[in-house]
Amino acid sequence: MTQKVHDVSAARAAWEETLTRPIGDLQRDLAKRTPEQTALNAGTVYRDGAIVVPYWGVEYAVRVPEYECECPPGTLALLLYYLHTADGAPLTGKWVAFRDVPGGTFYHNAFQGYAGNRLAKSLGDQVAAFKYAAETMGGEGEPFGDAAYRFRPLPRFPLMAILWQADEEFEARGSVLFDASAGHYLPIDACAVVGSSLVQKVVRLVESRRPKPPAMSTTPLTSME
């Protein structure tokens, strides 16, 4: 189990590291484009010399023409990929697995490991807690599994998380799905990062509500005579 967790963590770290490499290339290419059209394709707005991109409820002002932003490098890379890839394609309303997103077949098992499987392992017997976290994050309920919620981390990039409780026949299962248009808005590595961030946020929110164990006393015990 330890080796499996290590492999999953290594795969995710490799994906995130890959995202940050071409930041300069993305910035130079975006600078050649019309910011108004770039914003329109991404479902964002261009104002006061910046394209404002909401990501997980936080608005990031990406300054034009340098395409810089006050945020961590990983977040900047993801925002740039979104602006660079977005072509204005309409959402389809059809939900697909990671393997069905262009380029996702080879990496599906790795993604499932740190997304759907982590959701099931962490919250498979806590559907009520999953619902609380999802609704706190602004998720909208969907009629799938034992609980399912739709999220919009980026303006034109919806995700769905589904949780099935364990029963007498099956273990708990989890899944993160994408709109079939996902490849029009992010490359596959970025899809993986955003999809896994959904699970990470849900799990962390649930864990933050759990009562913490009482602190152990550091006062030495006095022997009773």
Beta strands, then each sheet from edge to edge (+ up, - down):
strand 1: 45-47
strand 2: 50-55
strand 3: 58-63
strand 4: 95-96
strand 5: 140-141
strand 6: 147-154
strand 7: 157-164
strand 8: 173-179
sheet 1: 1+ 2- 3+
sheet 2: 4+ 8- 7+ 6- 5+
end
